[in-house]
Amino acid sequence: MTKKTGCIFDFDDTLVETTIYYDLAKEKFADKMFRLGFPVEELLEILNQFDISNVLKCGGFHKECFPKALVQTYEYYCQRYDITVCEATRKWMEDLGWWVFEQPTQIIEGATEVLRQLSTEMILFLATKGDSEIQTKRLKESRLDRFFHEIYIVSDKTHKEYTHIARKNGLDPAESWVIGNSMKGDINPGLRSGFNCIHVYHPNTWDFEEEEAIGEHFSVKSIREVPEIILSYGRKRLAASE
Ligand SMILES: [Mg+2]
């Protein structure tokens, strides 16, 4: 059986805006803490540590992690500066975390056109981490779900998940692509599984998703540049085989 050519897309900060809402919430949080009289120098770093530790503890990006991290950081500061926790403020912090998930799903400019174009050439897949309920809702809202042959909402994105998708769908990784904004979750595991990879730069990528690239890959500033790379690669391969 001939193996197929396909693309596996990341979702958050590749096709839809995600981190901008977390960053806005963090700004509001820092402002509130400043007005409560707490020093803000290390504040966001401590919040980040609680957030990452929650994600690692619950084995994935569950929606509770961020609201909980905001509350934990507030409580940590109260304890450190010997201040009684105010229930109303605690509730405000938690609600600020939930606010992130209530924001409308904003498609990154050009993403719909790119998926529409590529879906006429090859099969497309989506592989995303995140809370299943939230991601399903955002996929439906964005209407991007219609372009994908299969959608995988997974607790982690390592070479195992990419290899599984390739095997299950008869994809040839050497002729297929992984596209995303994260070195850690998209590019490096994609390279480890033998895919061609395109890193799409996003200024708001969470530092949890950063690491050094382990191999050669394409880098672009906009998702709009993706189809030309993939299609010209296909044309070159075809010309070489003729
Ligand atoms: Mg991403």
Residues whose N, C-alpha, C, O or C-beta is under 5 A from the ligand:
A	BS01	MG	D10 F11 D12 D13 T14 N181 S182
